[in-house]
Amino acid sequence: MSIQTLTESDQGDYTCSVQNMHGSDQILYEIIVQVPPASPLISIKNLTHTGIEVAWSDSRSRKQPVLGYTLHYRREHTDWSSLDSDPLSKKFWLRELECGTNYSVYIRAYNHVGQGKASEVMSARTLGRVPDVPNPDELLAVNKTLVTLNLNSFGTGGCPIVYYVIQYRRDVQPQYTLVSNNVSPANKDYTIRGLDPAARYFIRVTAHNSAGYSVAEYPFATLTSNGGTIPPPVSTARETSFSYPLIVAVKVLTTVFFSACLIVAAFYVSHILCKWRLKRDHSGYHHDHHMFFGLGGLGGSSAGTASPMFDSLSMLNSGNERSNGSSINMAGFRHALR
C-alpha cells in the first residue's frame, strides 16, 4: 500500500487488520509525517558598535528534531550572508559588523527533511554616529602663507574615521580647490602651503566613517607680512553631518517639496486668471445693461407701453431731461439707435 501527498495532519496511529476462515489478526502502525520546521520567533537582544545579539524561540519536537539554525544577515543595500548555529542554541552574536550601520536579520531552522520557513525580518543598527565636528579654534592654526589643520580634533562618534577630504578657496573664488580626497586618519595634522599673506580664505574638511560623514567649513585669514591680522571673510561657519541613509531621504524629500510647490503655484495662477475673467465679463455686462436702460429712459412720451423698469429709470432721469431739453433726449435716442 502506498499513500501519496501526506501532510502533517495525516500523522497518527493506523491499524491494519486481516481476516480469513481460520481467524483474524491486526497490527498497529504509528505514522510520523516528517516536515520542515516551523518558522522561529526572532528578536534583537543587545547591540554594540560592531555586534548584534539575536535571540529566537520555537516549538521543539522529539519526533521532528531540529538539526540546526541558519542566520541570514546583510548590511543595508548589500547581499545576504549566512551563518550556522547549533540546534541547542537560542541566541547568537553577529560580530565584526560595521559601526553605526543598519542591518537586517532573519533565521531559518532545518531538519533532515529540509529548511523551514523563514522568520520575520528584523532591523537593527549598531551603535555609533558620524564624526563630531571641532570648533575652528581647535581645527585651524594660521600663519602668513600656510594653514595647519589639526585633524585629531575631530571626534570619532564611536566609529573610527576612515579618511578625510580637504578643500579650500579664496573668498573671491566661487569654487573650492581640492587638496586631497583621501587623507589617512593616521595623519594627526595636515598643512596647506603656498597661501598669500593678508588674504581671506575658506576651508572645508569632510570626515568620513562607517556611519556617514561630517563637514566642517570655516573662514580664515592669513597673517600680514608683518605678522598682523586682518578680519576673516564674512560668513556663517557651517557644521554638517549626514548618515548615509539620510542622504537618500533628503534627495527624495527635496524632489517632492519642489514638485508640490510647482503644483500649488500652477493652481494659484489658474485661480487668479479665472477670477480676472469673471470680473471682466461681469463689468462688460453692467456696461451693456446701462446702455439698454439709457434707451428706455428716452421713452417718456410712450409711458403707456414702457415697462416699470423703464419707467423707474425715466423717473430717475426726469430732472436731467427737464434741464437739458428735448435736444439732448433726441441726441441720446439717435446714439442708442446707432
C-alpha positions in Angstrom: 0.0 0.0 0.0 1.2 3.5 -0.9 -0.1 6.8 0.4 0.8 9.9 -1.6 1.0 13.6 -0.7 1.0 13.3 3.1 0.6 16.3 5.3 1.4 16.8 8.9 -2.3 16.3 9.8 -2.1 12.8 8.4 0.2 11.5 11.2 -1.2 9.3 13.9 -1.9 5.6 14.7 -3.1 3.4 11.8 -4.4 -0.2 12.3 -4.0 -2.9 9.6 -6.4 -5.9 10.0 -6.6 -9.2 8.2 -9.3 -11.9 8.4 -10.0 -15.3 6.8 -11.8 -18.5 7.6 -9.2 -19.5 10.1 -9.3 -16.3 12.1 -8.2 -12.7 12.1 -5.2 -10.6 13.1 -4.2 -6.9 13.2 -1.2 -4.7 13.6 -0.9 -1.1 14.8 1.4 1.4 13.0 2.4 4.8 14.2 2.7 7.1 11.2 5.0 10.1 11.7 4.9 12.7 8.9 8.3 14.5 8.7 8.0 18.1 7.6 10.5 21.0 7.7 10.5 23.0 11.0 8.1 26.0 11.6 9.5 29.5 11.5 11.1 30.7 14.7 10.2 33.8 16.6 13.2 36.2 16.4 14.2 39.3 18.5 17.1 41.6 18.9 18.6 41.4 22.4 21.8 43.5 22.5 23.7 46.0 20.4 27.3 47.1 20.4 29.4 49.2 18.0 30.4 46.1 16.0 27.9 43.4 17.0 24.2 42.4 17.2 22.9 39.7 19.5 19.9 37.8 18.0 17.6 35.5 20.1 14.8 33.2 18.9 12.4 30.6 20.2 10.4 27.8 18.6 8.5 24.7 19.5 10.7 21.6 19.9 9.5 18.2 18.8 11.1 14.9 19.7 9.6 13.3 16.6 10.9 16.1 14.3 14.1 17.3 15.9 15.8 20.5 14.6 19.3 19.8 13.4 20.4 23.5 13.4 19.6 27.1 12.5 20.9 29.4 9.7 21.1 33.1 10.4 20.8 35.4 7.4 22.0 39.0 7.7 23.1 41.9 5.5 24.1 45.5 5.7 21.8 47.9 4.0 21.8 47.7 0.2 24.2 44.7 0.1 23.8 41.0 -0.5 22.8 38.5 2.2 25.3 36.5 4.2 24.6 33.5 6.4 26.0 31.7 9.5 25.0 28.4 11.1 24.2 27.8 14.7 23.9 24.5 16.6 20.4 23.1 17.4 20.6 23.7 21.2 21.3 27.4 20.9 18.6 30.1 21.3 20.8 33.1 20.7 23.7 34.2 18.6 26.1 37.1 18.3 26.8 38.6 14.9 30.2 40.1 15.2 32.7 42.1 13.2 29.9 44.3 11.8 30.3 47.9 10.6 29.9 50.6 13.3 26.8 52.8 13.2 25.3 50.8 10.3 21.8 49.4 9.6 21.4 45.6 9.3 18.6 43.2 8.5 18.4 39.7 10.1 16.2 36.7 9.8 16.6 33.0 10.7 15.5 29.5 9.5 15.5 26.2 11.3 16.3 23.0 9.4 16.0 19.2 10.0 16.7 16.1 7.9 13.7 17.0 5.7 15.0 20.4 4.7 14.9 24.1 5.5 11.9 25.5 7.4 10.0 28.8 6.8 11.9 32.0 7.3 11.2 34.1 10.4 10.2 37.7 10.4 13.0 40.1 9.1 14.3 42.3 11.9 16.1 45.6 11.5 18.8 46.8 13.9 21.5 49.5 13.9 24.9 49.1 15.5 26.0 51.7 17.9 27.9 54.8 16.8 27.4 58.0 14.8 29.0 60.3 12.3 32.2 62.2 13.3 32.0 65.1 15.7 33.0 68.5 14.2 35.5 70.6 16.1 35.5 74.3 16.7 37.5 76.5 14.3 40.0 77.4 17.0 40.7 73.7 17.6 41.0 72.9 13.9 42.9 75.8 12.4 46.4 77.2 13.0 47.1 80.0 10.6 50.5 81.6 9.6 51.5 84.1 6.8 51.5 81.6 3.9 50.1 78.4 5.3 47.3 76.9 7.4 47.7 73.7 9.5 44.7 71.5 10.2 44.5 69.6 13.5 42.7 66.5 12.2 42.9 64.9 15.6 40.4 67.5 16.8 37.6 65.6 15.0 35.7 63.2 17.3 35.1 59.7 16.1 31.5 59.5 17.2 32.3 55.9 18.4 33.1 54.8 14.8 36.8 55.1 13.6 37.3 57.8 11.0 38.2 56.2 7.6 39.5 59.2 5.7 39.3 63.0 5.2 38.6 65.2 2.2 40.3 68.7 2.3 39.4 71.7 0.1 40.0 75.4 0.3 39.3 78.6 -1.8 39.9 82.3 -1.8 37.0 84.4 -0.7 36.7 85.9 -4.3 36.6 82.4 -5.9 33.3 80.5 -6.2 34.7 77.0 -6.5 36.8 75.0 -4.0 40.2 73.7 -4.8 40.7 70.0 -3.9 43.8 69.4 -1.9 43.3 65.7 -1.2 40.3 63.3 -1.2 41.9 60.5 0.8 43.8 61.8 3.8 44.5 59.0 6.2 43.4 59.3 9.9 46.9 58.3 10.8 47.9 61.9 9.9 47.3 63.9 13.1 47.6 67.2 11.2 47.8 68.4 7.6 49.4 71.7 6.3 48.3 73.7 3.2 51.2 75.8 2.0 51.6 78.5 -0.7 48.9 80.8 0.5 49.0 84.6 0.0 49.8 86.8 3.0 46.9 89.0 4.3 44.4 87.0 2.2 41.0 85.7 3.1 40.1 82.0 2.6 37.5 79.4 3.3 38.5 75.8 4.4 36.3 72.7 4.1 37.2 69.4 5.8 34.9 66.4 5.4 35.5 63.4 7.8 34.1 60.0 6.8 33.4 57.0 8.9 31.2 53.9 8.5 28.1 55.8 9.9 28.3 58.7 7.4 30.3 61.9 7.2 30.5 65.4 8.8 31.6 68.6 7.1 33.5 71.5 8.9 33.5 74.6 6.8 35.1 77.8 8.2 36.5 81.2 7.1 40.0 82.3 8.0 42.6 84.9 7.0 46.4 84.6 6.8 48.7 86.9 8.7 50.1 90.0 7.1 53.8 90.2 6.1 54.4 92.0 9.5 52.6 89.3 11.4 49.4 91.3 11.9 45.9 90.0 11.5 43.0 91.0 9.2 39.4 90.1 9.7 38.3 86.8 8.0 35.7 86.9 5.2 32.2 87.4 6.4 30.5 84.1 6.5 28.5 81.8 8.8 30.5 78.8 9.8 28.9 75.5 8.8 28.9 72.2 10.5 27.0 69.5 8.6 26.6 65.8 9.5 24.9 63.2 7.3 24.4 59.5 7.9 24.3 57.6 4.6 20.6 56.6 4.7 19.7 60.2 5.5 21.3 61.4 2.3 18.9 59.4 0.1 15.9 60.6 2.2 17.0 64.3 1.8 17.2 63.9 -2.0 13.7 62.3 -2.2 12.1 64.9 0.1 13.7 67.8 -1.8 12.2 66.5 -5.1 8.8 66.0 -3.5 8.9 69.5 -2.0 9.7 71.3 -5.2 7.1 69.3 -7.1 4.4 70.3 -4.6 5.5 73.9 -4.9 5.1 73.9 -8.6 1.6 72.3 -8.4 0.5 74.9 -5.8 1.8 77.8 -7.9 0.1 76.5 -11.0 -3.2 76.2 -9.2 -2.8 79.7 -7.7 -2.1 81.3 -11.1 -5.1 79.4 -12.6 -7.3 80.7 -9.8 -6.2 84.3 -10.4 -6.9 84.1 -14.1 -10.4 82.7 -13.6 -11.3 85.5 -11.1 -9.9 88.1 -13.6 -12.0 86.7 -16.5 -15.2 86.6 -14.3 -14.6 90.2 -13.2 -14.0 91.3 -16.8 -17.2 89.6 -18.1 -19.2 91.0 -15.2 -18.0 94.5 -15.9 -19.0 94.2 -19.6 -22.5 93.0 -18.6 -23.1 96.1 -16.4 -22.0 98.4 -19.2 -24.5 96.9 -21.7 -27.2 96.9 -19.1 -26.7 100.7 -18.5 -26.9 101.4 -22.2 -30.1 99.4 -22.5 -31.7 101.3 -19.7 -30.5 104.5 -21.2 -32.6 103.8 -24.2 -35.6 103.1 -22.0 -35.1 106.4 -20.3 -35.9 108.2 -23.6 -39.4 106.7 -23.7 -41.1 109.4 -21.6 -43.7 110.1 -24.4 -44.7 106.4 -24.6 -45.3 105.8 -20.9 -48.3 103.6 -21.8 -46.2 100.9 -23.4 -43.0 101.1 -21.4 -42.2 98.5 -18.7 -42.0 99.5 -15.0 -38.2 99.1 -15.1 -38.0 101.6 -17.9 -40.4 103.9 -16.1 -38.2 103.8 -13.0 -35.2 104.9 -14.9 -37.2 107.6 -16.6 -38.2 109.0 -13.2 -34.5 109.0 -12.1 -33.5 110.9 -15.3 -36.5 113.2 -15.4 -34.6 116.0 -13.7 -31.9 115.9 -16.3 -34.3 115.8 -19.1 -36.2 118.9 -17.9 -32.9 120.8 -17.5 -31.3 119.8 -20.8 -34.3 119.9 -23.1 -35.5 117.7 -25.9 -32.4 118.3 -28.0 -30.3 116.1 -25.5 -33.0 113.4 -25.5 -33.1 113.3 -29.3 -29.3 113.0 -29.4 -29.4 110.2 -26.9 -32.1 108.5 -28.9 -30.0 108.7 -32.1 -27.0 107.4 -30.2 -28.9 104.4 -28.9 -30.3 103.6 -32.4 -26.8 103.5 -33.7 
